[in-house]
Amino acid sequence: MKIILIWQAEPPRDGRLNAAAFARSEEAARTAFPAPANVRPGDAAGYRIYTGTSPCAAETAALLFYTDEPPERTALLDDVPLQPFRDTEAALPLWLWRALGAAQWRLGSPRQSETAKETLARAEAFADRVEADGRDCAVISRGLTMAALKTVLRRRGYLLEGGELLPRPLDRVRASKRSEHCGGCHHNCLLSQAKCRIGQEKAARQSSG
């Protein structure tokens, strides 16, 4: 079973914001859909599509995929609505709002609407659902919810490929069980019969070299 994690589209944000403006920008990221240019939908035949319940998540799915089966929308994938880490009129960089808000989330601060423990519990429940279904799937979410889901999948023995340290909208990460990767993360497989993309690419490099 393959799981494709996709960061949902979101509108561009101002570089420096006060507390009220940051709260508004977080809401916009869940509801205002900016249609990216030059994106063509792909065939999702054979894949189940999961999204959060926000309009932006649903629109991202419609942008990326065409399928006869409608996406399954679930609150388990809703992003964590970060709150300002403090009330201030000072204009602070967006990265600082997000970093300190995420720190409060990890520490269980009452300023945030959800704790890391609660988000991880949602991610565990979602992973249970996906594994019970057993189908290849694409999962559209963002922010701390996606970070929690990546943590849960790693704990369950999935190998995550691709993506950036700081993911951008529409970035993708492929997750599959280590047992499906021939020799796990080291890919010590019989390269002439590699059954995973990493093993096949390694075999191609060796044959061309």
KOLFI-263669 format. One record per residue: y, z, x of N, C-alpha, C, O in turn; residue number from 1. Coordinates in steps of 0.1 Angstrom, whole numbers, always signed. Example, Ala and Ser with C-alpha at 12.3 -4.5 7.8 and 13.67 -1.06 7.14 Angstrom:
<recs>
     n.v     n.w     n.u    ca.v    ca.w    ca.u     c.v     c.w     c.u     o.v     o.w     o.u     k
     -57     +78    +132     -45     +78    +123     -33     +78    +132     -33     +85    +142     1
     -22     +71    +128     -11     +71    +137      +0     +79    +129     +11     +80    +134     2
</recs>
This chain:
<recs>
     n.v     n.w     n.u    ca.v    ca.w    ca.u     c.v     c.w     c.u     o.v     o.w     o.u     k
     -12      +0      +8      +0      +0      +0     +13      +0      +9     +14      +8     +18     1
     +22      -9      +5     +34      -9     +13     +46      -5      +4     +46      -7      -8     2
     +55      +3     +10     +67      +8      +3     +79      +2     +10     +80      +5     +22     3
     +87      -5      +3    +100     -10      +9    +111      -2      +4    +114      -2      -8     4
    +118      +5     +13    +130     +13     +10    +142      +5     +12    +144      -1     +22     5
    +150      +4      +2    +163      -4      +2    +175      +4      -2    +175     +11     -13     6
    +185      +4      +6    +197     +12      +4    +205      +4      -6    +209      -8      -4     7
    +209     +10     -17    +216      +3     -28    +230      -1     -23    +236      +5     -14     8
    +235     -12     -30    +249     -16     -27    +259      -6     -31    +256      +2     -40     9
    +270      -6     -24    +281      +3     -28    +294      -2     -24    +295     -10     -15    10
    +305      +2     -31    +318      -4     -28    +323      +1     -14    +319     +11     -10    11
    +332      -7      -8    +338      -2      +4    +347     +10      +1    +352     +12     -10    12
    +349     +18     +12    +356     +31     +10    +368     +31     +20    +367     +26     +31    13
    +378     +39     +15    +389     +41     +24    +385     +50     +36    +376     +58     +35    14
    +392     +48     +47    +388     +56     +59    +392     +70     +59    +384     +79     +64    15
    +403     +74     +53    +407     +88     +52    +410     +92     +38    +417     +84     +31    16
    +405    +103     +34    +406    +107     +20    +409    +122     +19    +405    +130     +28    17
    +416    +126      +8    +417    +141      +6    +405    +144      -3    +397    +136      -6    18
    +404    +157      -7    +392    +162     -14    +390    +154     -27    +379    +150     -30    19
    +401    +153     -35    +400    +146     -48    +396    +132     -46    +387    +127     -54    20
    +401    +125     -37    +398    +111     -34    +384    +109     -30    +377    +100     -34    21
    +379    +119     -22    +365    +118     -18    +356    +119     -30    +346    +112     -31    22
    +358    +129     -38    +350    +131     -50    +350    +118     -59    +339    +114     -64    23
    +362    +111     -60    +362     +99     -68    +354     +88     -61    +348     +80     -68    24
    +355     +87     -48    +348     +77     -41    +332     +78     -42    +325     +69     -42    25
    +328     +91     -42    +314     +94     -44    +309     +89     -58    +298     +83     -59    26
    +317     +91     -68    +314     +87     -81    +314     +71     -82    +305     +65     -88    27
    +323     +65     -76    +324     +50     -75    +311     +45     -69    +307     +34     -73    28
    +306     +51     -59    +294     +46     -52    +282     +46     -61    +273     +38     -58    29
    +282     +54     -71    +271     +54     -80    +273     +45     -92    +263     +41     -99    30
    +285     +41     -95    +288     +34    -107    +294     +20    -105    +292     +11    -113    31
    +302     +18     -95    +309      +5     -93    +301      -4     -84    +297      +0     -73    32
    +297     -15     -90    +288     -24     -82    +296     -35     -76    +302     -44     -83    33
    +296     -36     -62    +302     -47     -55    +292     -58     -52    +283     -55     -44    34
    +292     -69     -58    +282     -79     -56    +284     -85     -42    +294     -92     -39    35
    +275     -83     -33    +276     -88     -19    +275    -103     -19    +268    -109     -28    36
    +282    -110     -10    +282    -124     -10    +269    -129      -3    +263    -122      +6    37
    +265    -141      -7    +254    -148      +0    +240    -141      +0    +233    -141     +10    38
    +238    -134     -11    +225    -127     -13    +217    -134     -24    +222    -136     -35    39
    +205    -139     -21    +197    -146     -31    +186    -137     -35    +179    -131     -26    40
    +183    -137     -48    +171    -128     -52    +158    -134     -47    +156    -146     -46    41
    +149    -125     -44    +135    -129     -40    +125    -126     -51    +128    -118     -60    42
    +114    -132     -50    +103    -130     -59     +96    -117     -56     +92    -115     -45    43
     +96    -109     -66     +90     -95     -65     +76     -95     -71     +71     -84     -74    44
     +69    -106     -73     +56    -107     -78     +47     -98     -70     +46     -99     -58    45
     +39     -89     -77     +30     -80     -71     +36     -67     -67     +29     -58     -63    46
     +49     -66     -68     +56     -53     -64     +61     -46     -77     +66     -53     -86    47
     +60     -34     -77     +67     -26     -87     +81     -22     -81     +82     -17     -69    48
     +91     -23     -89    +105     -20     -84    +109      -6     -90    +108      -5    -103    49
    +113      +3     -82    +118     +16     -87    +133     +17     -83    +137     +13     -72    50
    +141     +23     -92    +155     +26     -89    +159     +39     -95    +151     +45    -103    51
    +170     +44     -90    +176     +55     -97    +182     +51    -110    +181     +39    -114    52
    +188     +60    -117    +194     +57    -131    +208     +52    -131    +213     +49    -141    53
    +214     +52    -119    +228     +48    -119    +230     +33    -121    +221     +25    -118    54
    +241     +28    -127    +244     +14    -128    +243      +6    -115    +238      -5    -115    55
    +248     +12    -105    +248      +5     -92    +233      +3     -87    +231      -8     -81    56
    +224     +12     -89    +210     +10     -85    +204      -1     -93    +197      -9     -87    57
    +206      -1    -106    +201     -12    -114    +206     -26    -110    +199     -35    -110    58
    +219     -26    -108    +225     -39    -104    +220     -44     -90    +219     -56     -88    59
    +218     -34     -81    +212     -38     -68    +198     -45     -70    +195     -55     -64    60
    +190     -39     -79    +177     -45     -81    +178     -59     -87    +171     -68     -83    61
    +187     -61     -96    +189     -74    -102    +194     -84     -92    +191     -96     -93    62
    +202     -79     -83    +207     -88     -72    +196     -93     -63    +196    -104     -59    63
    +187     -84     -60    +177     -87     -49    +164     -93     -54    +158    -100     -46    64
    +161     -90     -67    +147     -95     -71    +148    -101     -85    +156     -98     -93    65
    +139    -111     -86    +136    -116    -100    +121    -113    -102    +113    -116     -94    66
    +118    -108    -114    +105    -104    -117    +103    -103    -132    +113    -100    -139    67
     +91    -105    -137     +88    -104    -151     +87     -90    -155     +89     -87    -167    68
     +85     -81    -146     +84     -66    -149     +97     -59    -146    +102     -59    -135    69
    +103     -53    -156    +116     -47    -154    +115     -35    -144    +104     -29    -144    70
    +125     -32    -136    +125     -21    -127    +122      -8    -135    +127      -6    -146    71
    +115      +2    -129    +114     +15    -134    +125     +24    -129    +126     +27    -117    72
    +133     +29    -138    +144     +37    -135    +140     +52    -136    +134     +56    -147    73
    +143     +60    -126    +139     +74    -126    +149     +82    -120    +155     +79    -109    74
    +152     +94    -126    +161    +103    -120    +156    +109    -107    +164    +115    -100    75
    +143    +108    -104    +138    +113     -91    +145    +106     -79    +145    +111     -68    76
    +150     +94     -82    +156     +86     -71    +172     +87     -72    +178     +80     -63    77
    +177     +94     -81    +192     +95     -81    +197    +101     -69    +191    +111     -63    78
    +208     +96     -64    +214    +101     -51    +220    +115     -54    +224    +118     -65    79
    +222    +122     -43    +228    +136     -44    +243    +133     -44    +249    +128     -35    80
    +250    +138     -55    +264    +136     -56    +271    +146     -47    +274    +157     -51    81
    +275    +142     -35    +281    +151     -25    +295    +155     -31    +302    +147     -36    82
    +297    +168     -29    +310    +174     -33    +319    +176     -21    +313    +178     -10    83
    +332    +177     -22    +340    +180     -10    +336    +193      -4    +334    +203     -12    84
    +335    +194      +9    +331    +206     +15    +341    +217     +14    +338    +229     +16    85
    +354    +213     +11    +365    +223      +9    +375    +216      +0    +376    +204      +0    86
    +383    +224      -6    +395    +219     -14    +407    +218      -5    +412    +228      +0    87
    +412    +206      -3    +423    +204      +6    +430    +190      +2    +424    +181      -2    88
    +443    +190      +4    +451    +178      +3    +451    +170     +16    +456    +159     +16    89
    +446    +176     +26    +446    +169     +39    +437    +156     +38    +426    +157     +33    90
    +442    +145     +44    +434    +133     +45    +425    +133     +57    +429    +133     +68    91
    +412    +134     +54    +402    +136     +65    +393    +123     +65    +392    +116     +55    92
    +387    +120     +77    +379    +108     +78    +367    +109     +68    +361    +120     +66    93
    +363     +98     +63    +351     +97     +54    +339    +103     +60    +331    +110     +54    94
    +337     +99     +73    +325    +104     +80    +324    +119     +80    +313    +125     +80    95
    +336    +126     +81    +336    +140     +82    +333    +147     +69    +325    +156     +68    96
    +338    +141     +58    +335    +146     +44    +320    +145     +42    +313    +154     +38    97
    +314    +134     +46    +299    +132     +44    +291    +141     +53    +281    +146     +49    98
    +295    +142     +66    +287    +150     +75    +287    +165     +71    +277    +171     +71    99
    +299    +170     +68    +300    +184     +64    +294    +187     +51    +288    +198     +48   100
    +295    +177     +41    +289    +179     +28    +274    +179     +30    +267    +187     +24   101
    +268    +170     +39    +254    +170     +41    +249    +183     +48    +238    +188     +45   102
    +258    +189     +57    +254    +201     +63    +253    +213     +53    +244    +221     +53   103
    +263    +213     +43    +262    +223     +33    +249    +221     +24    +243    +230     +20   104
    +246    +208     +21    +234    +205     +14    +221    +211     +21    +213    +217     +15   105
    +221    +209     +34    +209    +214     +42    +209    +229     +41    +198    +235     +41   106
    +220    +235     +42    +221    +250     +42    +220    +256     +28    +220    +269     +27   107
    +220    +248     +17    +219    +254      +4    +232    +259      -1    +232    +269      -9   108
    +243    +254      +3    +256    +259      -1    +258    +257     -16    +255    +246     -21   109
    +264    +267     -23    +267    +265     -37    +278    +255     -40    +280    +251     -51   110
    +285    +250     -30    +295    +240     -32    +289    +227     -35    +295    +218     -42   111
    +277    +224     -31    +270    +212     -33    +261    +213     -46    +257    +223     -50   112
    +260    +201     -53    +253    +201     -66    +238    +202     -65    +231    +205     -75   113
    +233    +201     -53    +218    +202     -51    +216    +206     -37    +224    +203     -28   114
    +205    +213     -34    +201    +217     -21    +191    +208     -15    +185    +200     -22   115
    +189    +208      -2    +179    +200      +5    +165    +203      -1    +157    +194      -2   116
    +163    +215      -3    +149    +219      -9    +147    +212     -22    +136    +207     -25   117
    +157    +212     -31    +156    +205     -44    +154    +190     -43    +146    +184     -50   118
    +162    +184     -33    +160    +170     -31    +147    +166     -26    +141    +156     -30   119
    +142    +174     -17    +128    +172     -11    +118    +173     -22    +108    +166     -22   120
    +120    +182     -31    +110    +184     -42    +110    +171     -51     +99    +167     -56   121
    +122    +166     -54    +122    +153     -61    +115    +142     -54    +108    +134     -60   122
    +118    +141     -41    +111    +131     -33     +96    +132     -33     +89    +122     -33   123
     +91    +145     -32     +77    +147     -33     +71    +142     -46     +60    +136     -47   124
     +78    +146     -57     +73    +142     -70     +73    +126     -71     +64    +121     -77   125
     +83    +120     -66     +83    +105     -66     +72     +99     -58     +65     +90     -62   126
     +70    +105     -46     +59    +100     -37     +45    +102     -44     +37     +93     -43   127
     +44    +113     -52     +31    +115     -59     +29    +104     -69     +18     +98     -71   128
     +40    +100     -76     +40     +89     -86     +36     +76     -80     +27     +69     -85   129
     +42     +73     -69     +39     +60     -62     +25     +59     -57     +18     +49     -59   130
     +20     +70     -51      +7     +70     -46      -4     +70     -57     -14     +63     -56   131
      -1     +76     -68     -10     +76     -80     -11     +62     -85     -21     +57     -90   132
      +0     +54     -85      +0     +41     -90      -7     +31     -81     -15     +23     -85   133
      -4     +33     -68     -12     +26     -58      -7     +12     -55     -14      +5     -47   134
      +3      +7     -61      +8      -7     -60     +19      -7     -49     +26      +2     -46   135
     +20     -19     -42     +31     -21     -33     +44     -20     -42     +44     -24     -53   136
     +54     -15     -36     +66     -13     -43     +79     -14     -35     +78     -12     -23   137
     +90     -16     -42    +103     -16     -35    +111      -4     -42    +111      -3     -54   138
    +117      +4     -34    +124     +16     -39    +139     +15     -35    +142     +13     -23   139
    +148     +15     -45    +162     +14     -43    +169     +28     -46    +168     +33     -57   140
    +175     +33     -35    +182     +45     -36    +193     +46     -25    +196     +35     -20   141
    +198     +57     -22    +208     +58     -12    +209     +73      -7    +204     +82     -13   142
    +217     +74      +4    +222     +88      +8    +211     +98     +11    +201     +94     +17   143
    +214    +110      +7    +205    +121     +10    +191    +120      +3    +181    +125      +8   144
    +191    +114      -8    +178    +112     -15    +169    +103      -7    +157    +105      -6   145
    +175     +92      -2    +167     +83      +7    +163     +90     +20    +151     +88     +24   146
    +171     +98     +25    +168    +106     +37    +156    +115     +34    +147    +117     +42   147
    +156    +122     +23    +146    +131     +19    +133    +123     +17    +122    +128     +21   148
    +134    +112     +11    +121    +104      +8    +115     +99     +21    +103     +99     +23   149
    +123     +95     +31    +118     +92     +44    +111    +103     +51    +100    +102     +56   150
    +116    +115     +49    +110    +127     +55     +97    +130     +48     +87    +132     +55   151
     +96    +128     +35     +84    +131     +28     +73    +120     +32     +61    +124     +33   152
     +77    +108     +33     +67     +98     +36     +61    +100     +50     +50     +98     +53   153
     +70    +104     +60     +65    +106     +73     +55    +118     +73     +45    +117     +79   154
     +58    +128     +65     +49    +140     +64     +35    +135     +58     +25    +141     +61   155
     +35    +125     +50     +23    +120     +44     +16    +110     +52      +6    +104     +47   156
     +20    +108     +64     +13     +99     +73     +17     +84     +73     +10     +76     +77   157
     +29     +81     +67     +34     +68     +67     +42     +65     +80     +48     +74     +86   158
     +41     +53     +84     +48     +48     +96     +60     +40     +90     +58     +31     +82   159
     +72     +43     +94     +84     +36     +89     +89     +27    +100     +91     +30    +112   160
     +91     +14     +96     +96      +4    +105    +110      -2    +100    +112      -3     +88   161
    +119      -4    +110    +131     -11    +106    +142      +0    +102    +139     +12    +103   162
    +154      -6     +99    +165      +3     +95    +173      +8    +107    +168      +7    +118   163
    +184     +13    +104    +194     +18    +114    +195     +33    +113    +191     +39    +103   164
    +200     +39    +124    +202     +53    +124    +212     +57    +113    +210     +67    +106   165
    +222     +49    +111    +231     +51    +100    +230     +39     +90    +237     +29     +92   166
    +221     +40     +80    +218     +28     +72    +231     +23     +65    +239     +31     +61   167
    +231     +10     +63    +242      +3     +55    +236      -2     +42    +224      -3     +41   168
    +245      -5     +33    +240     -10     +20    +231     -22     +22    +234     -31     +30   169
    +220     -23     +15    +210     -33     +15    +201     -33     +27    +192     -42     +29   170
    +203     -23     +36    +193     -22     +47    +179     -19     +41    +178     -13     +30   171
    +169     -22     +49    +155     -20     +44    +147     -13     +55    +149     -15     +67   172
    +137      -5     +50    +128      +1     +59    +114      -1     +52    +112      +1     +40   173
    +104      -5     +60     +91      -7     +55     +82      +5     +59     +82      +9     +70   174
     +75     +10     +49     +67     +22     +51     +52     +18     +47     +50     +13     +36   175
     +43     +21     +56     +29     +19     +53     +21     +30     +60     +25     +35     +70   176
      +9     +33     +55      +0     +43     +61      -3     +39     +76      -5     +27     +79   177
      -4     +49     +84      -7     +46     +98     -21     +39     +99     -23     +31    +108   178
     -30     +43     +90     -43     +37     +91     -43     +22     +88     -53     +15     +91   179
     -32     +17     +82     -31      +2     +80     -25      -5     +92     -23     -17     +92   180
     -22      +2    +103     -16      -4    +114     -26      -4    +126     -21      -2    +138   181
     -38      -7    +124     -48     -10    +134     -50      +3    +143     -61      +9    +142   182
     -41      +6    +151     -42     +18    +160     -31     +28    +158     -28     +35    +167   183
     -26     +29    +146     -16     +38    +143      -3     +34    +150      +0     +22    +152   184
      +5     +44    +154     +18     +41    +159     +17     +35    +173     +27     +28    +178   185
      +6     +36    +180      +5     +30    +193      -1     +16    +193      +0      +8    +202   186
      -7     +12    +181     -12      -2    +179     -22      -6    +190     -21     -17    +196   187
     -31      +3    +193     -42      +0    +203     -53      -7    +195     -64      -2    +195   188
     -50     -18    +189     -59     -26    +181     -65     -37    +189     -60     -41    +200   189
     -75     -43    +183     -80     -56    +189     -70     -67    +185     -70     -71    +174   190
     -62     -71    +195     -51     -79    +191     -54     -92    +186     -47     -98    +178   191
     -66     -97    +189     -70    -110    +184     -73    -109    +169     -74    -119    +162   192
     -75     -97    +164     -77     -95    +150     -67     -85    +144     -71     -78    +135   193
     -55     -85    +149     -45     -76    +144     -43     -78    +129     -41     -89    +124   194
     -42     -67    +122     -41     -68    +107     -27     -62    +102     -25     -61     +90   195
     -18     -59    +112      -5     -54    +108      +5     -63    +115      +2     -70    +125   196
     +17     -62    +110     +28     -71    +115     +31     -68    +130     +33     -76    +138   197
     +31     -55    +133     +35     -51    +147     +24     -55    +156     +27     -61    +167   198
     +11     -54    +152      +0     -59    +161      +0     -73    +162      -2     -79    +173   199
      +3     -81    +151      +4     -95    +152     +15    -100    +161     +13    -109    +169   200
     +27     -94    +160     +38     -97    +169     +35     -94    +184     +38    -102    +193   201
     +28     -83    +186     +24     -80    +200     +14     -90    +205     +15     -94    +217   202
      +5     -94    +197      -5    -104    +201      +2    -117    +204      -2    -124    +214   203
     +12    -121    +196     +19    -134    +198     +26    -133    +211     +27    -143    +219   204
     +33    -122    +214     +40    -120    +227     +31    -122    +239     +34    -128    +249   205
     +19    -115    +238      +9    -116    +249      +4    -130    +251      +2    -135    +262   206
      +1    -137    +240      -4    -151    +241      +6    -161    +246      +3    -170    +253   207
     +19    -158    +243     +30    -167    +248     +34    -164    +262     +40    -172    +269   208
     +31    -152    +266     +35    -148    +280     +25    -152    +290     +27    -150    +302   209
</recs>
